[in-house]
Amino acid sequence: MKAVRLRTEFLNDPIGIDVRHPRIMWNVKGSGMQKAFQVKAIMNGKECYESGKIVSDERMFRLPVEMKSRDIVEWSVLLFDD
């Protein structure tokens, strides 16, 4: 099982968005069902957020890190199943 089709505010690889706390979303590919997830974010080359394990089958999460103009953010999600 892995996260695929990673999006931010419903966009693939956006160059710019006007949302300070963007929503990130993903789809699940493979066998099993998502039972939990963990999100990590890097802003301007430095790790700025790690959620820890969140027990939920949700496939959307709002980043609690406030972003400013020209911030570059990369994120990843780790999925957990049974």
N, C-alpha and C positions, 0 to 999 in steps of 0.2 A: 504494500500500500504506500502511495506517495501523493504529495500535493502537486497538482498540475494546474495549468491555466491561472497562474497568479496574477491578480489585478489590484489596482489601486483606484478607488472611486469609479469602478466599472471600466477602467482603461487599462490596456496592456502597455507597459513601459511608457508612462506619460512623461513628457518633457517638462511640463509645468501644470500645477493645479493650484486653485485658490482656496484650499481647505487647510486650516491650521492643524487639525487632528483628523487625518484622513482614515477612511475605512479601507481595510485590506481584505481581500477575499480569495478563495481558492476552491478548486474542485478536487475530488478524491478519485484516484485511479488505482485499480488493483482489487484483490480480494480483501475481505474484512470490512468492518465498519469503524469509522472514526469514533473513538470514545473520549479522546482528549487531544489537546494541541499545545504547542509552545511556540511563541513568537520571539524572534530576535531582530533588532533593528540597528543599523549602522548609519550615523549621520555625519556627513563630511569626513568620512574615514575613521571615525571613532565609535565604538559600541556605545549606544545611548539608551538601549532598553532591552531587557530580557524578562519575559512574562512569568517564567516558571511554568510548570505544568498546570493547565487549566482543564478541568474535567468538564467537557461539553462536546456535543456533536455539531455545534455551530460552525459554519464555514465562513464567518465574517467576524472581524475584530476591529475596533477603533483604536488606533495608536494613541496612547495617552501623552505622547511627547509633542510639545508645541513646536511647530515649524515656522521658520521665517522665510522671507523671500530669498531665493537662490540656494536654500539648503538642498543638499543632495542626500537622499535617503535610499538605502538598500535594505531589504528585509527578507527573512526566510521563515518558514514554518515547518515544524517537526510534528508529525502526526503519531498518535498512539492508538492501538486497537486492543482487542481482548488480549 
